[in-house]
Amino acid sequence: MPQENKNRDSLSDAFLLWVPDEGRTLGVGADRRAFPLPSIPFPIHREDLAGGPSDDAVGRGAYDYLRQFPDCPHNLDYAELLRDAFPHFLGDLGAQIVLLDNKEVDSPYILRKITYLKIFSLLDPDNGRLLQQLGMACYELAHMFPELGRSRYHLLAALGYFQRSVKTLPGDMTNLNYLGQIDFILGDYPESARHWTDMISTMEEGAARQAVKRKIDRIDAREVPDHPLIDDLEAVGEAMELYGEGRIREARMILDNLEEEGTVTTEFPTPEFYYLLGMCRGREGEAGGAFEAFEKALEIDPAHEPAMKAKNSILEEGGLA
C-alpha cells in the first residue's frame, strides 16, 4: 500500500513509500526461494507501483534510494535486503567505488564515494579499514575548495570515522597521522602531538619519521597558529559564497585579511585561493592586484588554467574579460 512521506526533506520526489502486506515474500536466487519482507516502509520508484511493486522493483527501489539517502530511516534493513536478496546490486556498488578511485578527483565524486562506502559500512560497522577509507575521503573533501564552507562538518565526520577505526586497528599509523592532522586543524595541539608521538614510537628512522618529529617539535615550541585553522578554511568558504552572490567587496575583504594574516596561505597553499582573490580584485577594477594574485596562483600550480586565462586577459585586454 503506497503512502506519501510527510517529510519531503527526506524522500526524493522519484519515490513513494510502500509497506508490504503481512507475509509478503520475494522470490530470490536461481531457485526463487522465498525471502520474507519485514513490515516496514520500502522506497519504490513511482512508476513501479502500478499494480503493486514486483520483486525486482523492491530491490531496485532500496538500492537507488540508499544511494541518495544512506543515512535514512531503515537504512540497515535496506542494506541487508540488498545483501541477502539482491547481491548483484552490492557488486555494482563495489565496481563503482573502484571506478571513482580511478577518476580525476573532485568533490562530487568524493561525495558519491562516501555515500557508497557508508552503505558497505552499514553491513560491516566494525571494519576498521572501511572506516579508515571513509575517514580519508571525508578529510579529503574537507580540503576541497568548493566544500570549504562545510569543512568543519567534513572534518568532524572524518574524526569520528578514524576514532572508530582505531578501536579495531590500534596503533595503525594511517589513523594516527590523520587524527593528528585533524586535531591540528581544529586547534587541539596537545592532542595532535599525542597522536603523532604514538605514531613515531613505532616508525623506523628515516625521512618520514623526521618529518613527523618536526611537527611535534613545532607544537612543543608553540610555533603554531594562534587560532584554529578551521576558522580560516570556513572564512574562505564564506568569501566564495559571497563572491557567488555578487558581494565582491565583502568577499575581497575576507580574502585580503587572510592573505595579510598569512596562516591559511602558509599552511594550505592553494591556487584556488589566489585565483578567487584575483577575481575579486579584478572585478573591483584593480588589475595590478589581480595580476599579482594570479601570478601567485600559478607559482603554486603552473598548470592552473583559470588563473592562466585570467592573467592573459589582463595582459591582452588590460582587465578581466
MOVEN-V403287 format. One record per residue. N is the residue number from 0. RES is the residue in one small letter. PHI is phi in radians with two decimals (none if undefined). OMEGA is omega in whole degrees, -180 to 180 (none if undefined). BURIAL is b if it has 9 or more other ideal C-beta (glycine too) atoms within 8 Angstrom, else e. Layout:
n: (N,N)
res: (RES,RES)
phi: (PHI,PHI)
omega: (OMEGA,OMEGA)
burial: (BURIAL,BURIAL)
//
This chain:
n: (0,1,2,3,4,5,6,7,8,9,10,11,12,13,14,15,16,17,18,19,20,21,22,23,24,25,26,27,28,29,30,31,32,33,34,35,36,37,38,39,40,41,42,43,44,45,46,47,48,49,50,51,52,53,54,55,56,57,58,59,60,61,62,63,64,65,66,67,68,69,70,71,72,73,74,75,76,77,78,79,80,81,82,83,84,85,86,87,88,89,90,91,92,93,94,95,96,97,98,99,100,101,102,103,104,105,106,107,108,109,110,111,112,113,114,115,116,117,118,119,120,121,122,123,124,125,126,127,128,129,130,131,132,133,134,135,136,137,138,139,140,141,142,143,144,145,146,147,148,149,150,151,152,153,154,155,156,157,158,159,160,161,162,163,164,165,166,167,168,169,170,171,172,173,174,175,176,177,178,179,180,181,182,183,184,185,186,187,188,189,190,191,192,193,194,195,196,197,198,199,200,201,202,203,204,205,206,207,208,209,210,211,212,213,214,215,216,217,218,219,220,221,222,223,224,225,226,227,228,229,230,231,232,233,234,235,236,237,238,239,240,241,242,243,244,245,246,247,248,249,250,251,252,253,254,255,256,257,258,259,260,261,262,263,264,265,266,267,268,269,270,271,272,273,274,275,276,277,278,279,280,281,282,283,284,285,286,287,288,289,290,291,292,293,294,295,296,297,298,299,300,301,302,303,304,305,306,307,308,309,310,311,312,313,314,315,316,317,318,319,320)
res: (m,p,q,e,n,k,n,r,d,s,l,s,d,a,f,l,l,w,v,p,d,e,g,r,t,l,g,v,g,a,d,r,r,a,f,p,l,p,s,i,p,f,p,i,h,r,e,d,l,a,g,g,p,s,d,d,a,v,g,r,g,a,y,d,y,l,r,q,f,p,d,c,p,h,n,l,d,y,a,e,l,l,r,d,a,f,p,h,f,l,g,d,l,g,a,q,i,v,l,l,d,n,k,e,v,d,s,p,y,i,l,r,k,i,t,y,l,k,i,f,s,l,l,d,p,d,n,g,r,l,l,q,q,l,g,m,a,c,y,e,l,a,h,m,f,p,e,l,g,r,s,r,y,h,l,l,a,a,l,g,y,f,q,r,s,v,k,t,l,p,g,d,m,t,n,l,n,y,l,g,q,i,d,f,i,l,g,d,y,p,e,s,a,r,h,w,t,d,m,i,s,t,m,e,e,g,a,a,r,q,a,v,k,r,k,i,d,r,i,d,a,r,e,v,p,d,h,p,l,i,d,d,l,e,a,v,g,e,a,m,e,l,y,g,e,g,r,i,r,e,a,r,m,i,l,d,n,l,e,e,e,g,t,v,t,t,e,f,p,t,p,e,f,y,y,l,l,g,m,c,r,g,r,e,g,e,a,g,g,a,f,e,a,f,e,k,a,l,e,i,d,p,a,h,e,p,a,m,k,a,k,n,s,i,l,e,e,g,g,l,a)
phi: (none,-1.25,-2.57,-1.30,-1.31,-1.20,-1.71,-1.23,-1.27,-1.90,-2.33,-1.18,-1.10,-1.36,-2.14,-2.18,-1.56,-2.27,-1.86,-1.17,-1.13,-0.97,1.53,-1.14,-2.18,-1.91,-1.64,-2.16,1.36,-1.09,-1.59,0.90,-1.16,-1.35,-2.08,-1.24,-1.67,-1.21,-1.49,-2.23,-1.21,-1.98,-1.34,-2.21,-1.01,-0.90,-1.24,-1.63,-1.58,-1.04,1.33,1.63,-1.23,-1.32,-1.03,-1.10,-1.15,-1.14,-1.15,-1.13,-1.13,-1.09,-1.13,-1.18,-1.24,-1.06,-1.23,-1.67,-2.31,-1.15,-1.77,-1.23,-1.00,1.17,-1.06,-1.15,-1.06,-1.16,-1.13,-1.16,-1.06,-1.10,-1.09,-1.55,-2.04,-2.36,-1.08,-1.14,-1.18,-1.18,-1.09,-1.12,-1.10,-1.07,-1.13,-1.18,-1.09,-1.08,-1.11,-1.11,-1.12,-1.73,-1.62,-1.08,-1.33,-2.60,-1.09,-1.05,-1.17,-1.16,-1.07,-1.16,-1.08,-1.05,-1.03,-1.17,-1.12,-1.05,-1.13,-1.15,-1.19,-1.02,-1.52,-2.50,-1.15,-1.83,-1.33,-1.07,-1.21,-1.16,-1.09,-1.12,-1.06,-1.11,-1.08,-1.13,-1.17,-1.14,-1.11,-1.08,-1.10,-1.07,-1.74,-1.41,-0.95,-1.15,-1.83,-1.09,-1.13,-2.03,-1.10,-1.10,-1.02,-1.17,-1.16,-1.17,-1.11,-1.06,-1.01,-1.09,-1.16,-1.17,-1.12,-1.25,-1.13,-1.16,-1.19,-1.76,-2.20,-1.10,1.41,-1.12,-1.22,-1.11,-1.05,-1.10,-1.13,-1.15,-1.07,-1.10,-1.11,-1.12,-1.10,-1.09,-1.14,-1.38,1.56,-1.64,-1.17,-1.06,-1.19,-1.07,-1.10,-1.10,-1.10,-1.23,-1.15,-1.05,-1.16,-1.31,-1.13,-1.99,-1.53,-1.34,-1.06,2.77,-1.10,-1.12,-1.14,-1.13,-1.13,-1.19,-1.08,-1.13,-1.12,-1.13,-1.06,-1.10,-1.18,-1.06,-1.48,1.04,-1.66,-2.27,-0.99,-1.49,-2.63,-1.10,-1.06,-1.05,-1.10,-1.21,-1.09,-1.17,-1.14,-1.09,-1.05,-1.13,-1.08,-1.11,-1.16,-1.09,-1.06,-1.11,-1.50,1.46,-1.62,-1.12,-1.08,-1.12,-1.12,-1.14,-1.04,-1.09,-1.19,-1.05,-1.12,-1.15,-1.15,-1.13,-1.19,1.49,-1.20,-1.18,-1.28,-1.46,-1.33,-2.33,-1.19,-2.32,-1.15,-1.10,-1.05,-1.25,-1.14,-1.12,-1.06,-1.10,-1.14,-1.09,-1.11,-1.11,-1.20,-1.68,1.42,-1.77,-1.12,-1.11,-1.14,-1.14,-1.03,-1.06,-1.15,-1.13,-1.10,-1.15,-1.06,-1.31,-1.14,-1.32,-2.43,-1.06,-1.71,-1.24,-1.12,-1.04,-1.16,-1.10,-1.15,-1.15,-1.09,-1.12,-1.08,-1.17,-1.12,-1.61,-1.95,1.48,-3.07,-1.28,-1.20)
omega: (-178,176,178,175,-180,-175,-177,179,-174,-178,180,177,-179,-173,164,176,-178,178,-178,174,178,178,180,178,172,172,-174,177,-179,-179,179,179,-177,178,-177,177,174,-179,177,178,175,177,-179,174,-176,-176,-179,-175,-178,-180,-177,-176,174,178,-179,-179,178,179,-179,179,180,-179,-177,-179,179,180,174,-173,-177,-180,-175,171,179,-178,179,178,-180,180,179,175,179,-179,-171,-175,-176,-175,-180,177,178,175,177,180,178,179,179,177,178,179,179,179,-176,178,174,-172,165,-169,179,179,180,177,179,179,179,179,-178,178,178,-179,178,-179,176,-176,-178,-169,-178,179,-175,-180,178,176,178,177,178,179,-180,179,178,178,179,-180,-178,-178,-179,-171,-180,-177,-175,177,179,-174,179,179,-178,180,179,175,178,180,180,-180,180,178,176,-179,-175,178,180,178,-177,179,180,-173,178,178,-178,-180,180,177,177,180,-178,180,178,-179,-180,176,178,-173,177,180,177,179,180,180,-179,176,175,-178,-175,-180,-180,-178,174,177,-180,-176,-178,180,179,179,178,179,179,177,179,179,179,178,180,180,-179,176,-175,177,-179,177,-180,179,-180,179,180,179,178,178,176,177,178,179,179,179,179,178,179,178,-179,180,-169,-176,180,178,-178,180,179,-176,177,180,179,178,-180,179,167,-175,-175,180,177,-177,-178,180,180,177,-178,179,-177,176,179,177,179,179,177,-180,-180,180,177,174,180,-175,-179,179,178,180,179,180,179,177,179,177,-178,173,179,180,-178,-179,-179,-170,180,179,179,-180,-180,178,179,178,178,-180,-173,-175,-178,180,180,-180,none)
burial: (e,e,b,e,b,e,e,e,e,e,b,e,e,e,b,b,b,b,b,b,e,e,e,e,e,b,e,b,e,e,e,e,e,e,b,e,b,e,e,e,b,b,b,b,b,e,e,b,b,e,e,e,b,e,e,e,b,b,b,b,b,b,b,b,b,b,b,e,b,b,e,b,e,e,b,e,b,b,b,b,b,b,b,e,b,b,b,e,b,b,e,e,b,b,e,b,b,e,e,b,e,e,e,e,e,e,b,e,b,b,b,b,b,b,b,b,b,b,b,b,b,b,b,e,e,e,b,b,e,b,b,b,b,b,b,b,b,b,b,b,b,b,b,b,b,e,b,b,b,b,b,b,e,b,b,e,b,b,b,b,b,b,b,b,b,b,b,b,b,e,e,b,b,e,b,b,b,b,b,b,b,b,b,b,b,b,b,e,b,e,e,b,b,e,b,b,b,b,b,b,e,e,b,e,e,e,e,e,b,e,e,b,b,e,b,b,e,b,b,e,e,e,e,e,e,e,e,e,b,b,e,b,b,b,b,b,b,b,b,b,b,b,b,e,e,e,e,b,e,b,b,b,e,b,b,b,e,b,b,e,e,e,b,b,b,e,e,b,e,e,b,b,b,b,b,b,b,b,b,b,b,b,e,b,e,e,b,e,b,b,b,b,b,b,b,b,b,b,e,b,e,e,e,b,e,e,b,b,e,b,b,e,b,b,e,e,e,e,b,b,e)
//
